[in-house]
Amino acid sequence: MTQAGAKKAVGGAPQAAEGADATVSKLQAHFQTLDGSSLARVARAVELARATDQGDPTDTQILECLRPRLRDLRPGRVPTFQRALCVCLEPYLRDLDMQEEKRRGVIARRTLSVWWRLIGRSEHRARLEALQASYCTALAAGDEAAVQEAVDEGCMVAAAATAGLLEEADHSIVRKGELTAQLRGEHGLADVREIALLMELQPLLAPVFTSVRANSPVLPDGRVADFAPPAVFAAKSAYLNMHGAKPAVVEYFFLGLMSVLAQPWQTLRLVRVLSADMSKAGSADDLRFVPGRLFSELTRTLSEIGRQVNAGGGTMSRRVWLMTCARLLTDAGTMIQGLGEEVQAEPNADWESMLTDARQKIAAAADQFATVAVRDAVRVLPVKMARDKGSEARTEPDMARAPTDEEIAVAQAAATLFTACRRLFEKEGLDKSLRAKEADLVQKFENGVHLRVEVLRARGKQPPVLAQLQGVETVLRTMVQTDAVRDLVGKVERFVERYK
């Protein structure tokens, strides 16, 4: 190529790029003039073209122009074959940094494209391509039954292809290394293991989330706005129907449900309903399995519920979550009592074994709840971050800020939860195991009160400090009135009265 020709070629690339940018800008400007229904029709036509005629980059470019408004309108979408197969994974997908710690029931969205390429090169490639062609044909013809048939069979083939990849990795260190590198690390390989399992469980799980959404108000992003009674009933029916399946089914049911709900702590409503049912079940065979399994699942998912609640940052949600936990434990105590009466009235080895297992699981759950309650009850004493020169950051009491109403409400709810734990342990004759936590909680309050009394003595009337002491008094009155608690309440009352 001559020097002039080279310059022309080099100069032509920016000109082509500029032309493409101008076209995109014109498209975006035109789409801004369309009303919502017109835009939805355009999007559906383009998505249908993309789903039935793979490989045309123009479709993707147009959809990119539409995406900002589609994000607000959220019309019904026309999925590609790949996206249709991945619907069962949607509750578990997150936009994650691959450096984050891998958590069960959470799949990085970026893993999907690599996984799809891998199974597309497997021995199942021909079958997947044939099913994709069938899907496109049925979609173009508007044959919904044939579309669903292609998707269902596609899920089974994709699951088999994924299982084959994992089997290769498990039997060959070299192959495992190759897959790990292609999937960008162990995190990606673990994601693919969960994809294989969820594809296998799809026939059981997907209808459940569809039913829950159908019985609830749904937000634009597809999450359930309120886990209302009809939705709780749908989830309860699903739970009762899946108890005979492998434990993973129920675990992923709970994990997926927490993701589907806008407020994850509402999952505990379902657990409460199930435990209340069990307390009234008598000898109903279809509910005999609930106690041990239910609280095994609860203890396994409690930390995940708490993590999601904390991530949301909603103080009021935290208060409701704590109160729901307290009611749950009250239901659990009633359930155990009912089971115990049944065993006494009609001795049965299976029931006795089930009762023992239920008691162990409930005690384990209550112990975790008590730990959470001790931590949250002291929110009524505000703290702040401090750092000395050359030292690490630390927390210290914040004497300049009164606790908010929300903080006091959360602390009260935590005290209510701790009281529920205490009563349950007393009924079960296990109250000694809770004494250390109770002593720790009282000691935290005593230390906090002592510091604030010293501030009042040194500085005189301090409204924020007085408000903190009044908040402590409110929380302490929510707890069981032991001698130590009563003494501390009296001490707080005297100092508030003296300095107010």
Summary of the structure (lengths in Angstrom):
residues: 500
radius of gyration: 29.3
end to end distance: 91.3
largest distance: 101.1
contacts: 1543
relative contact order: 0.05
helix: 77%
strand: 3%
